[in-house]
């Protein structure tokens, strides 16, 4: 029905080995552009907060709310690193992603684990992102509430439970298929996640202490920290949910294995998209294909593509539920 029926992926990929890192090389230049566009803002945001406090520029404190936007953009760096796309040297990519993730409160090892399981179990209850999709038959009112809930913190605690809580407790047993995916990438190794966890704790402890030390008074420091973490816990998670809904949400169709491509849009690129994320169906069909080739393969394989933006998909899903 409508847009939801135009982007169902093929059941069998005829030649997945052709569209992979083996034949399409990972580009250092593309990784640097990704880092510059989506990682630098996240790295500089905490520094910017400390500088504003040190210069006693209380009137500019609302600018700290942009941390949520930069925190969201950082996910494109983490995503490409989790697929070994960020740099030809995957260990370098993991190191960079670990540092970028730490600045926005994300442990890269846990992000990588959940993202690979998302690919394995897309649209199933075992998909770590399953709760980020509205029910296909939800009402327009419920769908709107679902999309807006992160803006007032409605996604924060489920996110913390999924992303941070597992870092401090033993892994739960998982199926052999999922365990194999994680073992192949090192994501399931407790030693592998110890470094991101330690860095996460040390960085944010140092950041908070720095704000308290340089601020003119305790109240100003608390306001700045509230803006910073509040924006990460609301705006960042809202943008992530909106993108996920645009990529995977359906109406009166199963969520199972569903993804869609979108035509390139400047608005999407400045907000929801990045690293060619608009070609998301192609990415799910060929998850080892470096992102700089997604447009090319989408066109060469004649894969379906919505001729609208991600925001248009969000509004279309709402309109379908009004019928």
C-alpha positions as CSV (number, residue, x, y, z in Angstrom):
1,X,0.0,0.0,0.0
2,X,1.5,3.3,-1.0
3,X,5.2,3.6,-0.5
4,X,5.3,0.6,1.8
5,X,4.9,-1.8,-1.1
6,X,7.6,-0.4,-3.4
7,X,10.7,-1.3,-1.6
8,X,10.5,-4.9,-0.5
9,X,13.9,-6.5,-0.9
10,X,14.4,-9.6,-3.0
11,X,14.2,-12.9,-1.1
12,X,17.5,-14.2,-2.5
13,X,20.5,-12.1,-3.3
14,X,21.8,-13.6,-6.6
15,X,25.5,-12.7,-6.1
16,X,26.4,-11.1,-2.8
17,X,30.1,-11.8,-3.2
18,X,30.3,-9.4,-6.1
19,X,29.1,-6.5,-4.1
20,X,31.5,-6.6,-1.2
21,X,34.8,-5.3,0.1
22,X,36.6,-7.9,-1.9
23,X,35.8,-6.2,-5.2
24,X,34.9,-2.7,-4.0
25,X,37.7,-1.2,-2.0
26,X,37.3,0.7,1.2
27,X,38.5,4.3,0.7
28,X,40.6,6.2,3.1
29,X,39.4,9.5,1.5
30,X,35.8,8.5,2.0
31,X,36.4,7.7,5.6
32,X,38.1,11.0,6.2
33,X,35.2,12.8,4.6
34,X,32.8,10.9,6.8
35,X,34.8,11.7,9.9
36,X,35.0,15.4,9.0
37,X,31.3,15.7,8.2
38,X,29.9,13.5,11.0
39,X,32.6,13.0,13.7
40,X,34.4,16.3,14.2
41,X,31.3,18.0,15.6
42,X,30.8,15.3,18.2
43,X,34.5,15.5,19.2
44,X,34.4,19.3,19.5
45,X,31.0,19.6,21.3
46,X,32.3,18.9,24.8
47,X,35.3,21.2,24.3
48,X,32.9,23.9,23.1
49,X,30.9,23.5,26.3
50,X,34.1,23.9,28.5
51,X,35.2,27.0,26.4
52,X,31.8,28.7,26.8
53,X,31.9,28.2,30.5
54,X,35.6,29.3,30.8
55,X,34.8,32.5,28.8
56,X,31.7,33.1,31.0
57,X,29.4,33.2,28.0
58,X,26.2,32.2,29.8
59,X,24.1,33.9,27.1
60,X,25.4,31.3,24.5
61,X,24.6,28.3,26.6
62,X,21.5,27.3,24.5
63,X,24.0,26.6,21.7
64,X,24.9,23.5,23.7
65,X,21.6,22.0,22.6
66,X,23.3,21.4,19.2
67,X,25.3,18.6,21.0
68,X,22.3,16.3,20.3
69,X,22.5,17.0,16.6
70,X,26.3,16.3,16.5
71,X,25.8,13.3,18.7
72,X,23.4,11.9,16.2
73,X,25.7,12.5,13.3
74,X,28.4,10.6,15.1
75,X,26.4,7.4,14.5
76,X,27.4,7.5,10.8
77,X,31.1,7.1,11.8
78,X,30.2,4.3,14.2
79,X,28.1,2.6,11.6
80,X,30.8,2.6,8.9
81,X,33.4,1.4,11.4
82,X,31.1,-1.5,12.5
83,X,31.0,-2.7,8.9
84,X,34.8,-2.1,8.4
85,X,34.1,0.7,5.9
86,X,35.6,3.7,7.8
87,X,39.2,3.0,6.8
88,X,41.0,0.1,4.9
89,X,42.7,-0.7,8.3
90,X,39.7,-1.9,10.3
91,X,41.6,-1.6,13.6
92,X,42.2,2.1,12.9
93,X,38.5,2.5,12.1
94,X,37.6,0.8,15.4
95,X,39.9,3.0,17.4
96,X,38.5,6.2,15.8
97,X,34.9,5.0,16.3
98,X,35.7,4.2,19.9
99,X,36.9,7.7,20.6
100,X,34.1,9.4,18.7
101,X,31.5,7.2,20.4
102,X,32.9,7.9,23.8
103,X,32.4,11.7,23.4
104,X,28.6,11.2,22.8
105,X,28.1,8.5,25.4
106,X,28.1,5.5,23.1
107,X,30.4,2.5,23.7
108,X,31.4,1.4,20.2
109,X,31.7,-2.3,21.0
110,X,28.1,-2.4,22.2
111,X,26.9,-0.3,19.2
112,X,28.7,-2.7,16.9
113,X,27.2,-5.7,18.5
114,X,23.6,-4.4,18.3
115,X,24.0,-3.1,14.8
116,X,25.2,-6.5,13.5
117,X,22.3,-8.2,15.2
118,X,20.0,-5.7,13.6
119,X,21.2,-6.8,10.2
120,X,20.8,-10.4,11.1
121,X,17.3,-10.1,12.6
122,X,15.8,-7.0,10.8
123,X,12.2,-6.5,11.8
124,X,12.1,-9.5,14.2
125,X,11.6,-9.3,18.0
126,X,15.3,-10.3,18.3
127,X,16.3,-7.2,16.4
128,X,17.8,-4.8,19.0
129,X,16.1,-1.9,17.1
130,X,12.7,-3.7,17.0
131,X,11.2,-1.3,19.6
132,X,12.2,1.7,17.5
133,X,9.6,0.7,14.9
134,X,5.9,1.5,15.4
135,X,3.4,-1.3,14.9
136,X,2.5,-1.5,11.2
137,X,-1.2,-1.2,12.0
138,X,-0.9,1.5,14.7
139,X,-3.3,4.4,14.6
140,X,-2.2,7.9,13.3
141,X,-2.3,9.2,16.9
142,X,-0.2,6.4,18.3
143,X,2.3,6.7,15.4
144,X,2.7,10.5,16.0
145,X,3.1,9.9,19.7
146,X,5.7,7.2,18.9
147,X,7.7,9.6,16.7
148,X,7.6,12.5,19.1
149,X,8.2,10.6,22.3
150,X,12.0,10.8,22.2
151,X,11.8,14.6,22.2
152,X,10.7,14.5,25.8
153,X,12.9,11.6,26.9
154,X,10.6,8.7,26.0
155,X,13.4,6.8,24.3
156,X,16.2,7.5,26.8
157,X,15.8,4.7,29.4
158,X,15.1,1.9,26.8
159,X,18.2,3.2,25.0
160,X,20.4,3.2,28.2
161,X,19.1,-0.3,29.0
162,X,20.1,-1.5,25.5
163,X,23.4,0.3,25.0
164,X,25.0,1.0,28.4
165,X,23.6,-1.4,30.9
166,X,25.0,-4.5,29.2
167,X,28.5,-3.1,29.5
168,X,28.4,-3.6,33.2
169,X,27.0,-7.1,33.4
170,X,27.9,-10.5,31.8
171,X,26.6,-11.3,28.3
172,X,23.4,-13.2,28.1
173,X,23.5,-16.5,26.1
174,X,22.5,-16.1,22.5
175,X,21.8,-18.3,19.5
176,X,24.7,-19.9,17.6
177,X,24.1,-17.8,14.5
178,X,24.2,-14.5,16.3
179,X,27.2,-15.6,18.4
180,X,29.0,-16.5,15.2
181,X,28.4,-13.0,13.8
182,X,29.8,-11.4,16.9
183,X,32.8,-13.8,17.2
184,X,33.8,-13.0,13.6
185,X,34.1,-9.3,14.5
186,X,35.3,-9.6,18.1
187,X,32.2,-7.8,19.4
188,X,31.3,-10.6,21.8
189,X,34.6,-10.6,23.6
190,X,34.4,-9.1,27.1
191,X,38.0,-7.8,26.7
192,X,37.0,-6.0,23.5
193,X,34.4,-4.0,25.3
194,X,36.5,-3.1,28.3
195,X,38.4,-0.3,26.5
196,X,35.3,1.5,25.2
197,X,33.7,1.2,28.6
198,X,36.7,2.5,30.5
199,X,37.1,5.4,28.0
200,X,33.5,6.3,28.3
201,X,33.6,6.5,32.0
202,X,36.9,8.4,32.2
203,X,36.0,10.9,29.4
204,X,32.6,11.9,30.9
205,X,34.0,12.1,34.4
206,X,36.7,14.4,33.2
207,X,34.3,16.4,31.1
208,X,31.9,16.9,34.1
209,X,34.7,17.9,36.4
210,X,36.1,20.3,33.9
211,X,32.7,22.0,33.6
212,X,32.4,22.3,37.4
213,X,35.9,23.7,37.7
214,X,35.8,26.4,35.0
215,X,32.1,27.6,35.4
216,X,31.5,30.8,37.2
217,X,29.2,29.0,39.7
218,X,27.7,25.7,40.3
219,X,24.3,26.6,38.8
220,X,25.8,27.6,35.5
221,X,27.8,24.3,35.3
222,X,24.7,22.3,36.1
223,X,22.7,24.1,33.4
224,X,25.4,23.5,30.8
225,X,25.7,19.8,31.7
226,X,21.9,19.5,31.6
227,X,21.8,21.0,28.1
228,X,24.5,18.8,26.9
229,X,23.2,15.4,28.2
230,X,19.6,16.4,27.8
231,X,20.2,17.1,24.1
232,X,22.0,13.8,23.7
233,X,19.1,12.0,25.4
234,X,16.3,13.7,23.4
235,X,17.2,15.3,20.1
236,X,19.9,12.7,19.2
237,X,17.6,9.8,19.9
238,X,14.6,11.5,18.1
239,X,16.6,11.9,14.9
240,X,17.8,8.3,15.1
241,X,14.2,7.0,15.6
242,X,12.9,9.2,12.6
243,X,15.6,7.8,10.4
244,X,14.9,4.2,11.5
245,X,11.2,4.7,10.8
246,X,11.9,6.1,7.4
247,X,14.2,3.2,6.6
248,X,12.2,0.3,8.0
249,X,8.6,1.3,8.9
250,X,5.7,-0.2,6.9
251,X,1.9,0.2,7.0
252,X,-0.2,-3.0,6.8
253,X,3.0,-4.9,5.8
254,X,5.3,-7.2,7.8
255,X,8.3,-5.5,9.3
256,X,10.3,-8.6,8.7
257,X,13.4,-7.9,6.5
258,X,11.8,-4.7,5.2
259,X,14.0,-1.7,4.1
260,X,13.7,1.1,1.6
261,X,15.8,3.3,-0.5
262,X,15.3,7.0,-0.8
263,X,16.2,9.5,-3.5
264,X,19.0,11.8,-2.5
265,X,17.7,14.9,-0.7
266,X,19.7,17.9,0.6
267,X,17.3,18.2,3.6
268,X,17.8,14.5,4.5
269,X,21.6,14.8,4.1
270,X,21.7,17.8,6.5
271,X,19.5,16.1,9.1
272,X,18.6,12.4,9.0
273,X,21.0,10.9,6.4
274,X,24.7,10.6,5.9
275,X,27.3,8.2,4.4
276,X,24.7,7.3,1.7
277,X,22.2,6.1,4.3
278,X,19.4,6.9,2.0
279,X,20.2,3.8,0.0
280,X,19.3,1.6,3.0
281,X,17.6,-1.2,1.1
282,X,20.8,-1.7,-1.0
283,X,22.9,-1.6,2.2
284,X,20.8,-4.4,3.8
285,X,21.0,-6.5,0.6
286,X,24.8,-6.0,0.4
287,X,25.9,-5.2,3.9
288,X,29.6,-5.6,3.0
289,X,29.5,-3.1,0.1
290,X,31.3,0.1,1.0
291,X,28.9,3.1,1.2
292,X,30.5,5.2,-1.6
293,X,29.2,2.5,-4.1
294,X,25.6,2.2,-2.8
295,X,24.2,4.7,-5.4
296,X,26.1,3.0,-8.2
297,X,24.9,-0.5,-7.3
298,X,21.3,0.7,-6.7
299,X,21.2,2.0,-10.2
300,X,23.1,-0.9,-11.9
301,X,20.9,-3.5,-10.2
302,X,17.7,-1.6,-10.8
303,X,16.7,-1.7,-7.1
304,X,13.5,0.1,-6.2
305,X,13.9,3.6,-4.8
306,X,11.3,6.0,-3.3
307,X,11.4,9.3,-5.3
308,X,10.8,11.2,-2.1
309,X,12.8,12.3,1.0
310,X,12.9,10.5,4.4
311,X,10.7,13.2,5.9
312,X,8.1,12.6,3.1
313,X,8.1,8.9,4.1
314,X,7.5,9.9,7.7
315,X,4.5,12.0,6.7
316,X,3.2,9.4,4.3
317,X,3.2,6.8,7.0
318,X,1.1,9.2,9.1
319,X,-1.3,9.8,6.2
320,X,-1.8,6.1,5.6
321,X,-2.8,5.6,9.2
322,X,-5.4,8.3,8.9
323,X,-7.3,6.4,6.2
